[in-house]
Amino acid sequence: MTTSSDTSARAAASLDFRSIDFRGRHLSLAELRAAVPRARHQTMADAEQKVQDIISAVRGRGFAALAELARTFDGVEQSHPRVPAEALTQALAGLDPDVRAALEESISRARQFAEQQRPANVDVALADGAVVSQNWIPVGRVGLYVPGGLAPLASSVIMNVVPAVAAGVESIALASPPQKDFDGLPHPTILAAAKLLGIDEVYAIGGAQAIVSFAYGIPGSADELPIEPVDVVTGPGNIFVATAKRLVKGVVGIDSEAGTTEIAILADSTAQAPLVAADLISQAEHDPKAASVLVTDSADLADAVVRELARQAAVTKHSARVLEALSGPQSGVVLVDDLEQGIAVCNAYAAEHLEIMTADAAAVASRIRNAGAIFVGDYSPVSLGDYCAGSNHVLPTSGTAAFSSGLNVTTFLRAVQVINYNRSALEQVSGHIVSLSGAEDLPGHGDAVRIRFA
């Protein structure tokens, strides 16, 4: 007979949560970035080549390529990826009432937060008759991606749609992978969430091909509706989705490289090992390549967390997936001398999700510069942010939080500057313009001002 202790022992044997020891070492920022747990570079290079092939196929063969990719990756036959309106209506009608209530609460909180994010337009009078303005204008059309492979992330519908609507975007399209179990349509909970939010342009397209379809558009024909290109693409996904977003950036705007999920936890001896382990597992269950990293100055806590990981991973639903993620090169425990070094490690790592489980957690959190989102204390787990905090869970990964932000209303806005000078205001600075144009050997610039006063 198999006992729970037998199961835990097997889990412990298959868990290889590696340890990196920075104690007694004084590492530069570059050395820290090179030493923290990350996915292997070769994996990313392989993803880039595969995505380049998908870009070529979709741009060259349009809907025929999408049908071929749906057959290869999703196991479904597809004539056109547009989801019929009646499928959206039926999905919402069949939605479990408890799930609907949860989605509605999440929508309400996300809207309250998003509506406060829109920046005000600014008018600055620099002199009499000299006004410079900055106006925030929404992009015209966006393409939103919602993962649906290993987990149907209906919550990501909310995270994408709500800030786009709050920004004033008028044309919104959404894509999610086709599901073999649902007649080639996206998961019904995803469709229900889209309907709940008033989104009727939904496509059954997964992975990198969805990003490419939105970025470049796909021409239609007498029998096929086109997919019009968008101005901005947003949404989380796996390494292929993140790579596709990086490769089409410049053709369209993107939110960030929100790839395979990651969590880092900065903890000291006051942290509770069962909570730390549970939160590491919560992100590891997303994907075998998910990253779960503990940064601590307490060797005792690190040992206790590893024991808890083995125990909890043995009984969680997606145990094999969790163990693979925890044992990968992207996961592990980083031992530091003290919180000072721990903060430096966290800023170098620039986690998508960073939990602070220390004494005076709020003060420690205030010293973090690089993170997609920061979760303070025992009662702000990443799961809260995933669903009902009101914050957005589409966040930068792979260290890109050092220079990019999580999805928010400004993702869908452009700051347009407006210059309005009258004659006397221009005349006041005309001499400076002539002087600077001469200094730069661009005399035509000065002449364009002189001619107005000839």
Secondary structure, 3 states (H helix, E strand, C coil): CCCHHHHHHHHHHHCCCCEEECCCCCCCHHHHHHHCCCCCHHHHHHHHHHHHHHHHHHHHHHHHHHHHHHHHHHCCCCCCCECCHHHHHHHHHCCCHHHHHHHHHHHHHHHHHHHCCCCCCEEEEEECCEEEEEEEEECCEEEEECCCCCCCCHHHHHHHHHHHHHHCCCEEEEEECCEHHHCCECCHHHHHHHHHCCCCCEEECCHHHHHHHHHHCECCCCCCCCECCCCEEECCCCHHHHHHHHHHECCEEECCCCCCCEEEEEECCCCCHHHHHHHHHHHHCCCCCCEEEEEECCHHHHHHHHHHHHHHHHHCCCHHHHHHHHCCCCCEEEECCCHHHHHHHHHHHCEEEEEEECCCHHHHHCCCCCEEEEEECCCCCHHHHHHCCCCCCCCCCCCHHHCCCCCCHHHHEEEEEEEEECHHHHHHHHHHHHHHHHHCCCHHHHHHHHHHHC
